[in-house]
């Protein structure tokens, strides 16, 4: 997706027919995040650094509230299962919130687009 525009017809059709809010559920089933399609896509563009987009999304009140409600230990456990971060990196609760948000956005985008394939 470039400039909030779909790259394929399948993506355009799918987006036009979807509700605005998507749910991410962590593998444990103990963490759920509601994220709009536009927000999820803004943080999950393949090949692009999403750091600033994820930080901006995390600052939105509807996302910030959800992240604050999530247990730091639960987020850390979810990220540990991914195996992409070591114990020292996982000690930073704020970065962990950003990491789980990024994962949620990517998951929403990928799972949503897979349904159109």
C-alpha positions in Angstrom: 0.0 0.0 0.0 1.4 3.4 -1.0 0.1 6.7 0.3 -2.9 4.9 1.8 -3.8 3.5 -1.6 -4.1 -0.2 -2.3 -1.5 -1.8 -4.5 -3.7 -4.5 -5.9 -7.3 -4.8 -6.9 -7.9 -7.5 -4.4 -6.6 -5.2 -1.6 -8.9 -2.4 -2.8 -11.9 -4.6 -2.9 -11.2 -6.1 0.4 -10.6 -2.7 2.1 -13.9 -1.3 0.6 -15.9 -4.2 2.1 -14.4 -4.3 5.6 -15.5 -2.8 8.9 -13.1 -0.1 10.1 -12.0 -1.9 13.3 -10.0 -5.1 13.3 -9.0 -7.2 16.3 -5.6 -8.6 17.1 -5.5 -11.5 19.6 -2.2 -12.6 21.0 -1.4 -16.3 21.0 -2.1 -16.6 24.7 -5.6 -15.3 24.2 -5.0 -12.9 27.1 -4.2 -9.8 25.0 -6.6 -8.2 22.5 -6.2 -4.9 20.7 -8.7 -3.1 18.5 -7.1 -1.2 15.7 -8.6 0.5 12.6 -7.5 -0.8 9.2 -6.0 2.6 8.3 -4.0 2.6 11.5 -2.8 -1.0 11.2 -1.7 -0.4 7.6 0.2 2.8 8.5 2.5 0.7 10.7 2.9 -2.3 8.6 4.1 -1.3 5.1 6.4 -4.0 3.9 10.0 -2.8 3.4 9.6 0.4 5.3 10.8 1.4 8.8 7.7 1.6 10.9 9.3 3.1 14.0 7.8 6.6 13.8 4.4 5.4 12.6 4.2 2.9 15.5 5.1 5.7 18.0 2.5 8.0 16.5 -0.1 5.3 16.7 0.8 4.4 20.3 0.1 8.0 21.2 -3.5 8.0 19.9 -5.8 7.8 22.9 -7.7 4.7 21.8 -4.5 2.8 21.4 -2.7 4.3 24.4 -5.6 3.2 26.7 -5.4 -0.3 25.4 -1.7 -0.6 25.8 -1.8 0.9 29.3 -4.5 -1.7 30.3 -2.3 -4.5 29.1 0.0 -6.1 31.7 3.7 -5.5 31.1 4.4 -9.1 32.1 1.8 -10.4 29.7 3.3 -8.3 26.8 6.8 -9.5 27.7 5.7 -13.1 27.7 4.1 -12.7 24.3 7.2 -11.1 22.9 9.4 -13.8 24.5 7.5 -16.4 22.5 8.4 -14.6 19.3 12.1 -15.2 20.1 13.2 -12.0 18.4 14.4 -10.1 21.5 16.7 -11.1 24.3 16.0 -10.6 28.1 17.8 -7.3 28.2 15.6 -5.9 25.3 12.5 -7.3 26.9 13.2 -5.4 30.1 12.0 -2.1 28.5 8.2 -2.1 29.0 7.7 1.0 26.8 9.5 -0.6 23.9 7.6 -3.8 24.5 4.3 -1.9 24.1 5.6 -0.6 20.7 6.7 -4.0 19.7 3.4 -5.7 20.4 1.6 -2.9 18.6 3.8 -3.3 15.6 3.2 -7.1 15.6 -0.6 -6.5 16.0 -0.6 -4.1 13.0 1.4 -6.6 10.8 -0.9 -9.4 11.9 -4.0 -7.5 11.0 -2.7 -6.5 7.6 -1.3 -10.0 6.7 -4.3 -12.0 8.0 -6.8 -9.6 6.4 -5.1 -9.7 3.0 -4.7 -13.5 3.1 -8.5 -13.8 3.1 -8.6 -12.1 -0.3 -6.0 -14.4 -1.9 
